[in-house]
């Protein structure tokens, strides 16, 4: 090239040398290219080499080299939008000593004032200084292996989205992460963090977390190729919810220090300052239950185990502390004062699929405190109340001051084991808890509301006084039924209660003074055993024949609370009470029991001793109906007395056993029913039975003896001996009359009734069925009796407007065969009517009385009051008796025929009588009232035949006898006075003395037609009867040849007589002087006597009188016989 002003080479020169130039151009281009390539490669290499050489002497500031690239986009924004985050570094230094220390030396990058800028250029995060050491060789493979990390003065803002992803907290939508270099932390030698502050905005939990301070100096350690960390760590964490309650803000500070021990174990000591877990309720709602500060001081030992890579925990010992606050347990808040607990965790060797762990909890002691007193509601404006000041009662010296208890202390211990801690629900173990003594009134304060809430409600509501002592519980934890989780498998422990007041069934008066022991039988059952104490009762108004109050002594009993795992628990109460029967009945009459309140006892004045035991089962909830309860009770009654059991009679000295349920009651035992021993069985139902169903049933067997029947006031002891049995079968039927079946078994009895008798061991029985409606007898049916010479059947009818009737359509009693009707009015004013129609009627026993003893002969004659007219005591019932008998037996082989009789007895005496018979001779007897008297007449046309057939005497033939007299009813004894007249009759087979006396007179001798007979032409016997004494007044009898007089008393009750009389020979002539006017009594002083006569006398017992004759009295004529 030439200068511009110079002439250039000629064209021809240029053109002449052109071939040579074309040959040299490619070579020059090659050289230039190689030079350029060398420059491009050499200069960076030279720069790198210079940098490496410079780094041998210290860190090299590489900030200028990085400046063109800063700020560097690290988080991209949406498409077309600026980056969400850019990295800006104020200063960067790089250091690598590989040329000096070897190529394996780490690469150290030191950064100062590292900032993350948001899309608007604002600083979002900052690190004051930091350093990171990277292993050189992994970098050659595109990986990052951090060996050292140091950060100081960091302030990082993070955000966790609703999906759980964590990113820097920068404006704009988050971008999806991806790409980047792989980071290998296995080369890490040290982590040093200081003055670090991290804030996390948690969109998932709606809270803001702050980590401040975060101080760490951690150094990896390795034992047997198992890695761990040693050093120190201080972490402070706080949390504030975005919204909601910040009453319990969460603030926690944890410090930890770890070092490798000589035995190649890694020991860490961890301390957590007291923190209130409820502050994390927004993260873990269950932690809201712990509103008390909890502190931790723990020692953790790690060792090299079979698991690759990492050291594993070998032993953890921790001590927990609890401050003042409140803890919610099973639905209730427990207020704590302070507490401590010791934990010991022993992990086993971790294997594939399992990592066994054992946790021991001991020395748990929590002092509880009284719940705070809520402020009273503001008063409602109203008129000021009227205050009445009562004088204070002086304290009683006899009443002990109540024991004052501080709030209880909660103690616990436990041991738990996991076969694989990776499945924490599968745990086994035991836990024991205890509470110190407290009053029962405070038990509800410390008993969690959701722990067996039915049992809690029942116990806290119904045990209103007493002391809880020795409360302790041990729980066994094991697999549940599915085997996939844990459950309480066993429960033991309990508590003791002293001086309790127990409302076992409100509103019944509670038991008082009970001592009890509560025992946890299993997870679903609690058993309470109690003893001592007593049950107060109210007698007034409970139909026990007494007023006021009483008490029953409580025997050992129990209560079982079951179904603790269900919504409603079941209570089963077993109680035994001993004491006065009146108190037992008063208790059973409580309306709440629905026993005697629905079915009151129909007896009066109960007395005796009773031991009652019953089992009552009911659900433990606020409202319980009778249908929800079951009752199984038993009572043993001794020395029992019940008044007005039946027919106004009482039961005494009874021993009964009674069973009662909510559905009915049964009883069985032995009693004395009105002195008569009886075996009783009864049952009654409390359920609603259908129409025609049985409500009550009573079966009683009475054992009759003459002695106890007589003691019962039934005068039948003279009619039977040995014993008899009577069965009473009573049935109450709904909507139908009640039935009472009576069965009398007389097999072992000897019976001697006036009309029928039997010997022992001879079968005989009687039966009847009574129908009773509304307490009134409606009818008696199936009346029947059977035995030797005994068979009858009948029924009793009750008419609405008339008296009841007993109908015996046919009967056979000994020789009596016929039918009868008996009418008994309900009113005592009406007469009892008896109508008998018999083909044969045997009255022999009534006429002859009881068989006489062979060893003695009675000397008295009983005169019925109906005949004597005497009155003893008040008047009885009136009777109307009608008898119509074809044959009426009055002796073993003596009978009357064609008997028709009507008897009207007014309760005092026979008022009317009409009697007639046809055989052995017609005869009539009548009694008719006549003013204040009753006229008695008897007419026997053939008196001799009657006496012969009646076997009185066969010495008389003929004679028409008439007795006519009156009873004087104006006198209490109703004396009788009348005259017996007999028309001429003949004494056949006259005694020889009588014939001699007759033949003493020529008149008698000449008029005798038959020497063996004596004809009586006249017989007149005036008589009177009063007070059991028959008086004969001037009785006379005889014919023209011989006469006789008789007078004197016959005491029929005493069986004695004192008669005197005269025998008048040649009566027709001898009696003439006595008939002279005025002076006749001088010649014949006896009415019907004669001038000359022989005196005689009858004196002594009726059955053996002494007969005396004064033959020389014939020489004392007339009135001289009376004088001498």
GIJO-V432857 format. One record per residue. RES is the residue in three letters. D_LAST is the distance of its C-alpha to the last C-alpha in Angstrom with 1 decimal. Layout:
BEGIN
[[RES D_LAST] [RES D_LAST]]
END
This chain:
BEGIN
[[UNK 234.8] [UNK 237.3] [UNK 237.1] [UNK 237.3] [UNK 240.7] [UNK 242.1] [UNK 243.5] [UNK 241.2] [UNK 242.3] [UNK 244.1] [UNK 242.4] [UNK 244.4] [UNK 243.3] [UNK 239.8] [UNK 240.4] [UNK 242.6] [UNK 239.8] [UNK 237.0] [UNK 236.5] [UNK 236.0] [UNK 233.4] [UNK 231.3] [UNK 231.1] [UNK 229.8] [UNK 226.9] [UNK 224.1] [UNK 224.4] [UNK 224.1] [UNK 221.0] [UNK 219.3] [UNK 220.1] [UNK 218.8] [UNK 215.5] [UNK 215.0] [UNK 215.6] [UNK 213.1] [UNK 210.5] [UNK 211.1] [UNK 210.8] [UNK 207.5] [UNK 206.0] [UNK 207.6] [UNK 206.8] [UNK 202.9] [UNK 203.1] [UNK 205.1] [UNK 202.6] [UNK 199.7] [UNK 201.5] [UNK 202.3] [UNK 198.6] [UNK 197.5] [UNK 199.9] [UNK 198.8] [UNK 195.0] [UNK 195.8] [UNK 196.3] [UNK 193.2] [UNK 191.5] [UNK 193.9] [UNK 193.3] [UNK 193.3] [UNK 192.3] [UNK 195.8] [UNK 195.6] [UNK 192.3] [UNK 193.0] [UNK 194.6] [UNK 191.5] [UNK 189.0] [UNK 186.6] [UNK 185.7] [UNK 183.3] [UNK 180.3] [UNK 177.8] [UNK 179.2] [UNK 178.0] [UNK 177.6] [UNK 180.7] [UNK 183.3] [UNK 181.5] [UNK 182.5] [UNK 180.8] [UNK 177.3] [UNK 178.1] [UNK 181.4] [UNK 182.0] [UNK 184.2] [UNK 185.2] [UNK 186.8] [UNK 188.1] [UNK 188.1] [UNK 189.4] [UNK 189.8] [UNK 190.1] [UNK 190.7] [UNK 192.0] [UNK 192.5] [UNK 196.2] [UNK 195.4] [UNK 191.9] [UNK 192.1] [UNK 191.4] [UNK 187.6] [UNK 187.4] [UNK 185.1] [UNK 186.5] [UNK 185.3] [UNK 185.1] [UNK 184.4] [UNK 183.7] [UNK 183.4] [UNK 181.9] [UNK 180.8] [UNK 179.6] [UNK 178.1] [UNK 179.3] [UNK 177.6] [UNK 179.4] [UNK 180.2] [UNK 181.7] [UNK 178.8] [UNK 177.7] [UNK 174.4] [UNK 174.1] [UNK 176.0] [UNK 176.4] [UNK 178.2] [UNK 179.5] [UNK 178.9] [UNK 180.4] [UNK 179.9] [UNK 181.3] [UNK 181.9] [UNK 182.7] [UNK 186.3] [UNK 186.1] [UNK 183.3] [UNK 185.4] [UNK 188.1] [UNK 185.5] [UNK 184.3] [UNK 181.1] [UNK 179.9] [UNK 178.5] [UNK 177.4] [UNK 177.6] [UNK 177.1] [UNK 175.7] [UNK 175.8] [UNK 174.7] [UNK 174.5] [UNK 173.8] [UNK 172.7] [UNK 171.0] [UNK 169.9] [UNK 168.2] [UNK 166.5] [UNK 164.4] [UNK 162.0] [UNK 161.7] [UNK 158.6] [UNK 159.5] [UNK 159.6] [UNK 163.4] [UNK 164.8] [UNK 168.2] [UNK 170.1] [UNK 168.9] [UNK 171.9] [UNK 172.1] [UNK 172.4] [UNK 170.8] [UNK 170.5] [UNK 172.9] [UNK 171.9] [UNK 172.7] [UNK 174.8] [UNK 177.8] [UNK 178.8] [UNK 179.4] [UNK 176.9] [UNK 175.6] [UNK 174.8] [UNK 172.6] [UNK 172.7] [UNK 175.8] [UNK 174.1] [UNK 174.5] [UNK 173.3] [UNK 171.7] [UNK 172.0] [UNK 170.5] [UNK 170.6] [UNK 169.9] [UNK 168.9] [UNK 167.0] [UNK 165.7] [UNK 164.0] [UNK 162.4] [UNK 161.4] [UNK 158.7] [UNK 158.4] [UNK 156.0] [UNK 153.4] [UNK 154.6] [UNK 155.2] [UNK 158.1] [UNK 158.4] [UNK 160.4] [UNK 161.4] [UNK 162.6] [UNK 163.5] [UNK 164.6] [UNK 166.1] [UNK 166.8] [UNK 168.8] [UNK 168.0] [UNK 169.8] [UNK 169.2] [UNK 168.4] [UNK 168.3] [UNK 166.5] [UNK 167.0] [UNK 168.6] [UNK 165.4] [UNK 166.1] [UNK 164.3] [UNK 165.0] [UNK 165.1] [UNK 165.7] [UNK 164.1] [UNK 162.6] [UNK 161.4] [UNK 160.1] [UNK 158.6] [UNK 157.0] [UNK 155.6] [UNK 154.5] [UNK 154.0] [UNK 152.6] [UNK 154.7] [UNK 151.7] [UNK 148.0] [UNK 146.1] [UNK 148.2] [UNK 145.3] [UNK 145.7] [UNK 149.5] [UNK 150.4] [UNK 152.6] [UNK 153.0] [UNK 155.4] [UNK 155.7] [UNK 157.8] [UNK 158.5] [UNK 160.6] [UNK 161.3] [UNK 163.4] [UNK 164.0] [UNK 162.3] [UNK 163.8] [UNK 161.5] [UNK 163.1] [UNK 160.1] [UNK 160.5] [UNK 158.2] [UNK 157.5] [UNK 155.5] [UNK 154.3] [UNK 152.8] [UNK 151.5] [UNK 150.9] [UNK 147.5] [UNK 147.6] [UNK 145.1] [UNK 144.8] [UNK 143.5] [UNK 147.1] [UNK 147.9] [UNK 145.3] [UNK 148.0] [UNK 149.3] [UNK 146.1] [UNK 143.2] [UNK 140.7] [UNK 142.1] [UNK 140.7] [UNK 137.5] [UNK 139.1] [UNK 139.8] [UNK 140.1] [UNK 143.3] [UNK 143.7] [UNK 146.2] [UNK 147.5] [UNK 149.1] [UNK 149.9] [UNK 151.9] [UNK 153.3] [UNK 154.9] [UNK 157.1] [UNK 158.6] [UNK 160.8] [UNK 158.7] [UNK 159.3] [UNK 159.9] [UNK 163.6] [UNK 165.5] [UNK 162.9] [UNK 160.8] [UNK 157.1] [UNK 154.2] [UNK 152.6] [UNK 150.2] [UNK 149.1] [UNK 147.1] [UNK 146.1] [UNK 144.1] [UNK 142.9] [UNK 142.0] [UNK 139.9] [UNK 140.1] [UNK 138.0] [UNK 137.4] [UNK 135.1] [UNK 134.7] [UNK 133.0] [UNK 130.9] [UNK 129.0] [UNK 128.8] [UNK 128.1] [UNK 130.4] [UNK 130.0] [UNK 131.6] [UNK 133.4] [UNK 134.5] [UNK 136.5] [UNK 136.5] [UNK 138.4] [UNK 138.5] [UNK 140.5] [UNK 142.0] [UNK 143.5] [UNK 145.3] [UNK 146.5] [UNK 148.6] [UNK 149.2] [UNK 152.3] [UNK 153.4] [UNK 154.0] [UNK 155.0] [UNK 152.2] [UNK 149.9] [UNK 149.7] [UNK 146.5] [UNK 145.4] [UNK 142.5] [UNK 141.3] [UNK 139.1] [UNK 137.5] [UNK 136.1] [UNK 135.2] [UNK 134.5] [UNK 133.0] [UNK 132.7] [UNK 131.2] [UNK 129.6] [UNK 129.3] [UNK 127.1] [UNK 128.2] [UNK 130.0] [UNK 128.0] [UNK 129.2] [UNK 130.1] [UNK 127.5] [UNK 128.2] [UNK 129.5] [UNK 126.8] [UNK 126.4] [UNK 127.0] [UNK 123.8] [UNK 121.9] [UNK 121.1] [UNK 117.6] [UNK 115.0] [UNK 114.3] [UNK 111.0] [UNK 111.1] [UNK 108.1] [UNK 107.6] [UNK 108.4] [UNK 105.4] [UNK 105.8] [UNK 106.3] [UNK 103.3] [UNK 103.7] [UNK 101.4] [UNK 103.6] [UNK 106.6] [UNK 110.0] [UNK 111.2] [UNK 113.9] [UNK 117.3] [UNK 119.6] [UNK 123.4] [UNK 124.8] [UNK 124.6] [UNK 127.4] [UNK 128.3] [UNK 129.4] [UNK 130.6] [UNK 132.5] [UNK 133.6] [UNK 135.8] [UNK 137.4] [UNK 139.7] [UNK 142.1] [UNK 143.7] [UNK 146.3] [UNK 146.7] [UNK 148.7] [UNK 145.4] [UNK 143.4] [UNK 140.3] [UNK 139.7] [UNK 138.2] [UNK 135.5] [UNK 133.9] [UNK 131.1] [UNK 130.5] [UNK 128.0] [UNK 127.1] [UNK 124.7] [UNK 123.6] [UNK 122.4] [UNK 118.9] [UNK 118.1] [UNK 115.1] [UNK 113.8] [UNK 114.6] [UNK 118.3] [UNK 118.2] [UNK 119.3] [UNK 122.4] [UNK 123.6] [UNK 122.3] [UNK 125.0] [UNK 123.9] [UNK 125.2] [UNK 123.8] [UNK 120.6] [UNK 120.3] [UNK 116.9] [UNK 115.5] [UNK 117.3] [UNK 115.8] [UNK 112.3] [UNK 112.5] [UNK 114.2] [UNK 111.9] [UNK 108.6] [UNK 109.0] [UNK 109.1] [UNK 108.7] [UNK 109.3] [UNK 112.3] [UNK 114.7] [UNK 115.8] [UNK 118.0] [UNK 119.3] [UNK 121.7] [UNK 122.9] [UNK 125.1] [UNK 126.7] [UNK 128.3] [UNK 131.3] [UNK 132.4] [UNK 133.7] [UNK 131.9] [UNK 130.9] [UNK 134.4] [UNK 136.1] [UNK 138.7] [UNK 137.1] [UNK 134.7] [UNK 131.1] [UNK 128.2] [UNK 126.8] [UNK 124.3] [UNK 122.5] [UNK 120.7] [UNK 119.5] [UNK 117.0] [UNK 115.6] [UNK 112.6] [UNK 110.4] [UNK 108.3] [UNK 105.6] [UNK 106.2] [UNK 104.6] [UNK 104.5] [UNK 104.0] [UNK 103.2] [UNK 102.4] [UNK 102.9] [UNK 101.2] [UNK 98.4] [UNK 98.2] [UNK 100.6] [UNK 99.7] [UNK 100.4] [UNK 101.5] [UNK 102.8] [UNK 105.2] [UNK 107.3] [UNK 110.2] [UNK 112.6] [UNK 114.5] [UNK 117.2] [UNK 116.4] [UNK 119.5] [UNK 121.9] [UNK 119.3] [UNK 116.1] [UNK 114.6] [UNK 111.3] [UNK 109.3] [UNK 106.6] [UNK 104.2] [UNK 101.3] [UNK 99.2] [UNK 98.6] [UNK 95.8] [UNK 95.2] [UNK 93.7] [UNK 91.4] [UNK 90.0] [UNK 86.3] [UNK 86.1] [UNK 86.3] [UNK 86.2] [UNK 82.6] [UNK 81.5] [UNK 78.5] [UNK 80.4] [UNK 83.2] [UNK 86.1] [UNK 88.3] [UNK 88.1] [UNK 90.5] [UNK 90.9] [UNK 92.6] [UNK 95.7] [UNK 96.1] [UNK 99.5] [UNK 101.1] [UNK 104.5] [UNK 106.6] [UNK 109.5] [UNK 112.3] [UNK 114.4] [UNK 117.3] [UNK 119.4] [UNK 122.4] [UNK 121.2] [UNK 121.0] [UNK 117.2] [UNK 115.4] [UNK 111.9] [UNK 109.2] [UNK 106.4] [UNK 103.7] [UNK 101.1] [UNK 98.4] [UNK 95.2] [UNK 92.7] [UNK 89.5] [UNK 86.7] [UNK 83.8] [UNK 83.1] [UNK 83.0] [UNK 86.6] [UNK 87.6] [UNK 86.2] [UNK 87.8] [UNK 91.2] [UNK 90.8] [UNK 89.9] [UNK 93.3] [UNK 95.1] [UNK 98.3] [UNK 96.6] [UNK 95.3] [UNK 92.3] [UNK 89.0] [UNK 90.7] [UNK 91.2] [UNK 87.9] [UNK 85.3] [UNK 82.4] [UNK 79.3] [UNK 77.0] [UNK 75.7] [UNK 75.6] [UNK 77.6] [UNK 77.5] [UNK 78.8] [UNK 81.9] [UNK 84.9] [UNK 88.3] [UNK 90.6] [UNK 94.1] [UNK 96.3] [UNK 99.9] [UNK 101.5] [UNK 105.0] [UNK 107.1] [UNK 110.7] [UNK 112.0] [UNK 113.3] [UNK 112.5] [UNK 110.5] [UNK 108.1] [UNK 105.8] [UNK 102.6] [UNK 104.5] [UNK 106.9] [UNK 104.1] [UNK 102.2] [UNK 99.0] [UNK 97.4] [UNK 94.4] [UNK 91.6] [UNK 88.4] [UNK 85.9] [UNK 82.6] [UNK 79.9] [UNK 76.5] [UNK 76.7] [UNK 74.3] [UNK 74.7] [UNK 72.3] [UNK 71.5] [UNK 73.2] [UNK 71.2] [UNK 68.0] [UNK 67.9] [UNK 67.4] [UNK 69.6] [UNK 71.6] [UNK 71.3] [UNK 72.9] [UNK 75.6] [UNK 78.9] [UNK 81.5] [UNK 85.2] [UNK 87.1] [UNK 90.6] [UNK 92.3] [UNK 95.7] [UNK 97.3] [UNK 96.3] [UNK 92.6] [UNK 89.9] [UNK 87.8] [UNK 84.9] [UNK 82.8] [UNK 80.2] [UNK 76.6] [UNK 73.9] [UNK 70.2] [UNK 69.3] [UNK 65.9] [UNK 65.1] [UNK 66.4] [UNK 69.6] [UNK 72.4] [UNK 76.0] [UNK 78.2] [UNK 81.6] [UNK 83.3] [UNK 86.7] [UNK 88.0] [UNK 91.5] [UNK 93.3] [UNK 96.1] [UNK 96.3] [UNK 95.1] [UNK 95.9] [UNK 93.4] [UNK 90.9] [UNK 91.6] [UNK 88.9] [UNK 88.5] [UNK 85.5] [UNK 83.8] [UNK 80.7] [UNK 79.1] [UNK 75.9] [UNK 73.9] [UNK 70.3] [UNK 68.6] [UNK 64.8] [UNK 62.1] [UNK 58.4] [UNK 58.7] [UNK 61.6] [UNK 60.3] [UNK 57.0] [UNK 58.9] [UNK 60.9] [UNK 57.7] [UNK 57.4] [UNK 53.9] [UNK 55.0] [UNK 54.7] [UNK 51.7] [UNK 53.9] [UNK 56.9] [UNK 58.1] [UNK 61.5] [UNK 64.1] [UNK 65.8] [UNK 69.0] [UNK 69.8] [UNK 73.4] [UNK 74.2] [UNK 77.8] [UNK 78.8] [UNK 82.2] [UNK 83.8] [UNK 86.4] [UNK 89.0] [UNK 88.8] [UNK 85.9] [UNK 82.1] [UNK 80.9] [UNK 79.1] [UNK 76.2] [UNK 75.6] [UNK 72.3] [UNK 72.0] [UNK 68.8] [UNK 69.3] [UNK 66.0] [UNK 67.7] [UNK 66.2] [UNK 62.8] [UNK 59.6] [UNK 58.0] [UNK 54.4] [UNK 53.9] [UNK 51.1] [UNK 53.7] [UNK 56.3] [UNK 56.9] [UNK 59.7] [UNK 60.4] [UNK 63.0] [UNK 66.7] [UNK 66.1] [UNK 68.5] [UNK 67.0] [UNK 68.5] [UNK 68.3] [UNK 71.1] [UNK 71.7] [UNK 74.7] [UNK 74.2] [UNK 77.0] [UNK 77.2] [UNK 79.7] [UNK 80.2] [UNK 76.9] [UNK 75.0] [UNK 73.5] [UNK 75.3] [UNK 74.0] [UNK 72.5] [UNK 74.1] [UNK 74.2] [UNK 70.5] [UNK 69.7] [UNK 67.5] [UNK 67.8] [UNK 66.0] [UNK 64.1] [UNK 62.5] [UNK 63.6] [UNK 66.4] [UNK 66.6] [UNK 69.4] [UNK 69.6] [UNK 70.9] [UNK 69.9] [UNK 71.8] [UNK 72.2] [UNK 73.1] [UNK 75.1] [UNK 72.9] [UNK 69.7] [UNK 67.1] [UNK 68.0] [UNK 66.9] [UNK 66.1] [UNK 67.2] [UNK 66.3] [UNK 68.2] [UNK 66.8] [UNK 64.3] [UNK 62.9] [UNK 59.9] [UNK 58.4] [UNK 57.5] [UNK 58.0] [UNK 61.3] [UNK 62.3] [UNK 63.6] [UNK 62.2] [UNK 63.2] [UNK 61.8] [UNK 62.8] [UNK 62.3] [UNK 63.6] [UNK 65.3] [UNK 63.4] [UNK 59.8] [UNK 59.1] [UNK 59.9] [UNK 57.4] [UNK 57.9] [UNK 58.5] [UNK 57.9] [UNK 59.1] [UNK 58.6] [UNK 60.2] [UNK 59.4] [UNK 60.0] [UNK 57.3] [UNK 54.9] [UNK 52.8] [UNK 49.7] [UNK 48.0] [UNK 48.3] [UNK 46.8] [UNK 43.9] [UNK 43.2] [UNK 44.3] [UNK 45.9] [UNK 45.9] [UNK 43.0] [UNK 43.9] [UNK 43.6] [UNK 42.3] [UNK 39.2] [UNK 36.8] [UNK 35.8] [UNK 32.2] [UNK 32.8] [UNK 34.0] [UNK 36.8] [UNK 36.4] [UNK 39.9] [UNK 40.4] [UNK 42.0] [UNK 38.6] [UNK 36.3] [UNK 38.8] [UNK 38.6] [UNK 41.7] [UNK 43.2] [UNK 46.6] [UNK 49.2] [UNK 49.6] [UNK 51.5] [UNK 54.0] [UNK 53.3] [UNK 53.5] [UNK 54.6] [UNK 53.9] [UNK 55.2] [UNK 54.7] [UNK 56.4] [UNK 55.8] [UNK 56.7] [UNK 54.4] [UNK 51.6] [UNK 50.3] [UNK 46.9] [UNK 46.7] [UNK 49.1] [UNK 49.5] [UNK 47.4] [UNK 49.1] [UNK 48.9] [UNK 51.9] [UNK 53.6] [UNK 51.8] [UNK 52.8] [UNK 51.0] [UNK 51.7] [UNK 49.9] [UNK 50.6] [UNK 49.2] [UNK 50.1] [UNK 49.8] [UNK 46.2] [UNK 44.4] [UNK 45.2] [UNK 46.5] [UNK 47.4] [UNK 46.8] [UNK 48.3] [UNK 47.5] [UNK 48.6] [UNK 49.1] [UNK 50.4] [UNK 49.3] [UNK 47.2] [UNK 46.0] [UNK 46.9] [UNK 44.5] [UNK 44.8] [UNK 43.1] [UNK 44.1] [UNK 43.5] [UNK 45.4] [UNK 45.5] [UNK 44.5] [UNK 45.2] [UNK 42.9] [UNK 40.8] [UNK 41.5] [UNK 40.3] [UNK 39.2] [UNK 39.6] [UNK 39.5] [UNK 40.6] [UNK 40.6] [UNK 41.9] [UNK 41.0] [UNK 37.9] [UNK 37.6] [UNK 41.2] [UNK 40.7] [UNK 37.7] [UNK 39.8] [UNK 42.9] [UNK 41.0] [UNK 39.6] [UNK 36.1] [UNK 35.3] [UNK 37.3] [UNK 34.5] [UNK 34.7] [UNK 37.6] [UNK 38.5] [UNK 36.6] [UNK 38.0] [UNK 36.0] [UNK 36.3] [UNK 34.8] [UNK 35.6] [UNK 34.8] [UNK 36.4] [UNK 37.0] [UNK 37.0] [UNK 40.2] [UNK 40.0] [UNK 37.8] [UNK 39.1] [UNK 36.5] [UNK 37.0] [UNK 33.4] [UNK 32.9] [UNK 30.8] [UNK 31.2] [UNK 30.0] [UNK 30.7] [UNK 31.5] [UNK 32.7] [UNK 34.5] [UNK 33.9] [UNK 34.4] [UNK 34.1] [UNK 32.4] [UNK 35.0] [UNK 34.4] [UNK 30.8] [UNK 28.7] [UNK 28.4] [UNK 24.6] [UNK 24.9] [UNK 27.6] [UNK 25.8] [UNK 22.8] [UNK 25.4] [UNK 27.2] [UNK 24.3] [UNK 25.4] [UNK 28.9] [UNK 29.3] [UNK 28.8] [UNK 30.9] [UNK 33.7] [UNK 33.8] [UNK 33.9] [UNK 37.4] [UNK 37.1] [UNK 34.7] [UNK 34.8] [UNK 33.9] [UNK 30.9] [UNK 31.8] [UNK 29.7] [UNK 30.7] [UNK 28.8] [UNK 27.7] [UNK 26.9] [UNK 25.7] [UNK 25.9] [UNK 26.5] [UNK 27.7] [UNK 29.6] [UNK 30.6] [UNK 31.7] [UNK 31.1] [UNK 27.5] [UNK 26.6] [UNK 23.6] [UNK 22.3] [UNK 21.1] [UNK 19.5] [UNK 21.5] [UNK 21.8] [UNK 24.0] [UNK 24.9] [UNK 27.1] [UNK 27.0] [UNK 25.7] [UNK 22.9] [UNK 21.1] [UNK 19.1] [UNK 17.7] [UNK 17.9] [UNK 17.7] [UNK 18.2] [UNK 21.3] [UNK 24.0] [UNK 26.4] [UNK 29.6] [UNK 31.7] [UNK 29.6] [UNK 28.8] [UNK 25.1] [UNK 22.1] [UNK 18.4] [UNK 17.2] [UNK 14.1] [UNK 14.2] [UNK 13.8] [UNK 16.4] [UNK 17.3] [UNK 19.8] [UNK 22.5] [UNK 22.0] [UNK 25.0] [UNK 23.6] [UNK 19.8] [UNK 20.2] [UNK 22.4] [UNK 19.9] [UNK 18.7] [UNK 22.3] [UNK 22.8] [UNK 24.1] [UNK 22.2] [UNK 19.3] [UNK 18.6] [UNK 15.8] [UNK 13.8] [UNK 14.5] [UNK 14.3] [UNK 12.7] [UNK 14.3] [UNK 18.0] [UNK 19.6] [UNK 16.4] [UNK 16.2] [UNK 14.8] [UNK 13.9] [UNK 13.1] [UNK 12.4] [UNK 10.8] [UNK 13.3] [UNK 14.5] [UNK 18.1] [UNK 18.9] [UNK 22.2] [UNK 25.8] [UNK 26.8] [UNK 29.3] [UNK 26.9] [UNK 23.2] [UNK 20.6] [UNK 18.8] [UNK 15.5] [UNK 13.9] [UNK 10.8] [UNK 12.9] [UNK 10.8] [UNK 8.4] [UNK 11.5] [UNK 11.0] [UNK 8.0] [UNK 10.5] [UNK 10.8] [UNK 8.9] [UNK 6.0] [UNK 5.3] [UNK 5.7] [UNK 3.8] [UNK 0.0]]
END
